[in-house]
């Protein structure tokens, strides 16, 4: 069985971080994804979907440091559903993406510009430290510089 969600979208607001009694950090934020299509009158329409995202522990602390309202972000995780009761005893339901990794897709101001640096540095989902090796397929960013395609084309040639 597979339960996997991949989102690329913009943050609706800064992450809200809180710490449980045990000291574990949890962050919540919303991500907007857009889909455009032409209607029957050949007019372009855009549909925006909002997704609630939850990250735990080191990812929550990293989200607080790195993510800001409006930021473009890559999210990978699983879809979860929760049932709870409000103060009046009514059943409420919530669907969330529990992320196990994320990556800011914003350009860094001080980053060097060279072939193979189209994506921000890969950061470990667990330590928050930058990795020095080329991203693996598991991290979903390919920086193959041996291709003969111009850099501008390879940025748009994403595997998903």
Buried (B, 14 or more C-beta within 10 A) or exposed (E): EEEEBEBBBBBBEBBEBEEEEEEEBBBBBBBBBEEEEEEEEEEEEEEEEEBBBBBBBBBBBBBBEBBBEEBBBBBBBEEBEEEEEEEEEEEEEEEBBBBBBBBBBBEEEEEEEEEEBBBBBBBEBEEEEEEEEEBEEEBBBBEEEEEEEEBEEBEEEEEE
